[in-house]
Amino acid sequence: MEFMAKSSIINISPRKVKAVVDKIKGMPLDQSLVLLGLWSKKSAGTLRGTLLSAAANAKEKAGLQKEELKIESIQVLAGASLKRMRPRAKGQGDTIKRRTARIRVVVKDK
């Protein structure tokens, strides 16, 4: 059985989140949580929270523990871009896009 959790509007670029996701894709859930707890990247903490939410969904709906779950898939998608301006010479301005990410995690029992 599959269980899902989502995180949206994360103030990290999707490219930076994907670098962490590639390391843990396909791992057992308990091992990936330990690995994410050791990393000092901001995206590792956010991803760990999303995985814990998926584990809580599995426990609530089917009574499964973390040790019984495996990561089925993780999707990192681009969220809304926040548009900012940076002043430049002669009254002009440059546009800065602050990218956000959305994470969708699916776990299933082994």
Secondary structure as UniProt FT lines:
FT   STRAND          2..10
FT   HELIX           14..24
FT   TURN            25..26
FT   HELIX           29..38
FT   HELIX           42..62
FT   HELIX           66..68
FT   STRAND          69..78
FT   STRAND          82..87
FT   HELIX           89..91
FT   STRAND          93..98
FT   STRAND          101..109
//
